[in-house]
Amino acid sequence: MRLLALLSLLPLLSTVLARSNPHARTYDTHQYYTLELSTQSLELAKSTAESLGVELVEQLGELEGHWLVRVPGSTPLHNSSTATLLQSDPIVKRWHGLRKRQSRSSQQPKLRSFTPLTLRQRAKRDGFHMPPRRHHGLQSRDETEFLYAQNDLGIADPMLNLQWHLINTQEKDVELNVTGLWGRNITGTGVRVALIDDGLDFDSNDLKDNFVSLFVQPTE
């Protein structure tokens, strides 16, 4: 009985180990894509990857139903013409073919999205108001979740790579783990936040249009 219990835990253990030890990314030798399915089924992910002719790498972080796949090649840099070029990608065309066949069937849709990843050039702002950078060992970090936030979720903040509290695959205990919520379109729209901070740059272009200054008389 104990042996059977241990055997039943092996798939779960392998999944946990895979998440804690993400596969090394080689963007110069492979083109990467994110695959979103309606279920967490590993078998469905494998069969879909086989139909697309891609290699199933692993689950994308903690996002259920999201998978990382790849083919030999190189991940392109993002520019104005990249999106147009990727539409002619044979893997993308194959994906659209699978979606069409799915729409003609009576089964519940299981194929949700398929997005080619691109690399983005990082632009530095004037560092006059930038606080000293905290060192959290991000020099060799896994970029997949960062690219997912930029490509799939459309987050264009040029300083996103510096916000270790939002995306930090090296030290998960110091990040807010919000990409899963963003992926479900839970972005905090309509939520009001109060900040008590004497170091807030309220003239920042990111804040000035949504910032209301309230003076509170201190009590003794």
C-alpha positions in Angstrom: 0.0 0.0 0.0 2.8 2.4 0.9 4.6 1.6 -2.4 1.4 2.4 -4.4 1.1 5.7 -2.5 4.7 6.6 -3.3 4.2 5.7 -7.0 1.1 7.9 -7.2 3.1 10.8 -5.8 5.8 10.6 -8.5 4.0 12.5 -11.2 3.2 15.3 -8.7 6.8 15.3 -7.5 8.2 15.5 -11.0 5.9 18.5 -11.7 7.0 20.3 -8.6 10.7 19.8 -9.5 10.1 21.0 -13.0 8.6 24.2 -11.8 11.3 24.8 -9.3 14.0 24.1 -11.9 12.9 25.8 -15.1 14.5 24.7 -18.4 17.4 26.8 -19.5 16.3 29.2 -22.4 18.4 29.4 -25.5 16.9 32.2 -27.5 19.7 32.2 -30.0 19.1 28.6 -31.1 15.3 28.3 -30.6 12.1 30.1 -31.4 9.8 30.0 -28.4 6.0 30.2 -28.2 3.4 30.2 -25.4 0.5 27.7 -25.7 -2.7 28.2 -23.7 -5.1 25.3 -23.3 -8.4 25.2 -21.4 -7.2 22.4 -19.1 -4.1 21.5 -17.2 -3.8 18.1 -19.0 -0.3 17.2 -19.8 -1.5 14.7 -22.4 -3.5 17.4 -24.2 -0.4 19.6 -24.2 1.8 16.8 -25.6 -0.7 15.9 -28.3 -1.2 19.6 -29.3 2.6 20.1 -29.5 2.9 17.0 -31.6 0.2 18.3 -34.0 2.0 21.6 -34.3 5.4 20.0 -34.8 6.9 21.8 -31.8 8.8 20.6 -28.7 6.9 20.8 -25.4 9.3 22.4 -22.9 7.4 22.8 -19.7 4.5 24.6 -17.9 4.8 28.3 -18.0 5.6 29.2 -14.4 2.6 28.8 -12.1 0.0 29.5 -14.9 -2.3 26.6 -15.2 -3.0 25.6 -18.8 -0.1 27.7 -20.1 2.9 25.9 -21.7 6.2 26.8 -23.3 7.0 25.2 -26.6 9.8 25.7 -29.1 11.3 24.9 -32.5 14.9 25.2 -33.7 15.8 28.6 -34.9 16.1 31.9 -33.0 13.8 34.2 -31.1 13.5 37.4 -33.1 13.8 40.9 -31.7 10.6 42.8 -31.4 10.1 45.7 -33.9 7.3 47.2 -36.0 7.6 44.5 -38.7 8.0 41.4 -36.4 4.2 40.9 -35.9 3.6 40.8 -39.7 6.5 38.4 -40.2 5.2 36.1 -37.5 1.8 35.8 -39.2 3.6 33.9 -42.0 5.2 31.5 -39.5 4.3 28.0 -40.5 3.8 27.0 -36.9 1.3 29.8 -36.4 -0.5 28.8 -39.6 -0.7 25.3 -38.4 -2.2 26.6 -35.1 -4.9 28.4 -37.0 -5.7 25.2 -38.9 -6.1 23.3 -35.6 -8.4 26.1 -34.3 -10.6 25.9 -37.4 -10.9 22.1 -37.1 -11.8 22.6 -33.4 -14.5 25.1 -34.3 -16.2 22.7 -36.7 -16.4 20.0 -34.1 -19.0 19.8 -31.4 -16.5 19.4 -28.6 -15.8 22.1 -26.0 -13.0 24.3 -27.2 -9.7 23.3 -25.7 -7.3 25.4 -27.8 -7.2 29.0 -26.5 -4.2 30.9 -27.7 -0.7 30.5 -29.3 1.7 33.4 -29.2 5.2 33.6 -30.6 7.7 35.2 -28.1 9.9 38.1 -29.2 12.9 39.7 -27.5 12.6 43.4 -26.7 15.4 45.9 -26.5 15.5 47.5 -23.0 15.6 51.2 -22.9 16.9 53.0 -19.8 15.3 56.1 -18.5 17.1 59.1 -16.9 18.2 57.6 -13.6 17.9 60.9 -11.6 14.8 59.7 -9.7 15.6 56.0 -9.8 16.3 54.5 -6.4 19.4 52.4 -5.9 19.0 49.0 -7.6 18.4 46.1 -5.2 20.4 43.1 -5.9 18.3 40.0 -6.1 20.4 37.8 -8.3 18.4 38.6 -11.5 21.4 38.8 -13.8 20.9 35.2 -15.0 17.2 35.0 -14.4 14.7 33.1 -16.5 13.1 35.6 -18.9 10.1 33.6 -19.9 7.6 35.1 -17.5 8.9 38.6 -18.3 8.4 37.9 -22.1 4.9 36.6 -21.4 4.0 39.8 -19.6 5.3 41.9 -22.5 4.1 39.8 -25.5 0.9 38.1 -24.3 -0.3 40.7 -21.8 0.9 43.7 -23.7 2.7 45.4 -20.7 4.9 48.0 -22.3 6.5 49.5 -19.2 10.2 50.0 -20.2 11.2 49.5 -16.5 9.3 46.2 -16.0 12.6 44.3 -15.9 13.7 46.4 -12.9 10.5 45.7 -10.9 11.7 42.6 -9.1 8.7 42.7 -6.8 6.4 42.0 -9.8 8.3 39.3 -11.7 11.1 37.5 -10.0 11.7 33.9 -11.0 14.8 33.6 -8.9 13.3 34.5 -5.5 9.6 33.8 -5.6 9.2 34.7 -2.0 9.9 38.4 -2.7 7.5 38.9 -5.7 3.8 39.6 -5.7 3.1 36.7 -8.1 0.5 38.8 -10.1 1.0 37.6 -13.7 -1.6 34.8 -13.1 -4.1 37.5 -12.2 -3.2 39.7 -15.1 -3.6 36.7 -17.4 -7.2 36.4 -16.1 -7.7 40.1 -16.8 -7.8 40.9 -13.1 -5.8 44.2 -13.3 -7.1 46.3 -10.4 -9.1 48.5 -12.7 -11.4 50.7 -10.6 -9.6 49.9 -7.4 -8.4 53.0 -5.4 -5.2 52.8 -3.5 -4.0 55.1 -0.7 -0.2 55.6 -0.3 1.5 57.1 2.8 5.0 57.9 1.5 7.1 61.0 1.7 9.3 59.8 -1.2 6.6 59.5 -3.9 7.4 61.2 -7.2 3.9 62.6 -7.9 5.2 64.5 -10.9 6.1 61.3 -12.7 4.4 60.8 -16.1 3.1 57.4 -14.8 1.4 58.9 -11.8 0.6 62.6 -12.2 -2.7 62.1 -14.1 -4.0 59.7 -11.4 -2.6 61.2 -8.3 -4.6 63.2 -5.7 -2.6 64.9 -3.0 -4.3 65.0 0.4 -2.8 66.8 3.3 -3.5 65.2 6.7 -2.8 67.3 9.8 -0.7 65.1 12.1 -2.1 64.3 15.5 -0.1 64.6 18.7 
